[in-house]
Amino acid sequence: MSEILVDARGLEPPEPFERVMEAVSDMGADDIVLMLLEREPHPLYRVLERNGYVYRTTYREDGVFEIRIRLKPA
């Protein structure tokens, strides 16, 4: 298992979406993608759900959203 970091802070759309989609398409069955972003990516959530991923979002005190993404368990 490994964690793949996608630090999308400061990037303009659609670059955060493109980077995280590339990361999830390359991840292994036990990997986790950790995305850091200054805004909550609601459109991304719908795409992840439709494509067999689950996620957990945490809002940090410094104003950053941490989104942990993994493949949906079978």
Secondary structure by P-SEA (a helix, b strand, c coil): cbbbbbcccccccaaaaaaaaaaaaaccccbbbbbbbccccaaaaaaaaaacccbbbbbccccbbbbbbbcccc
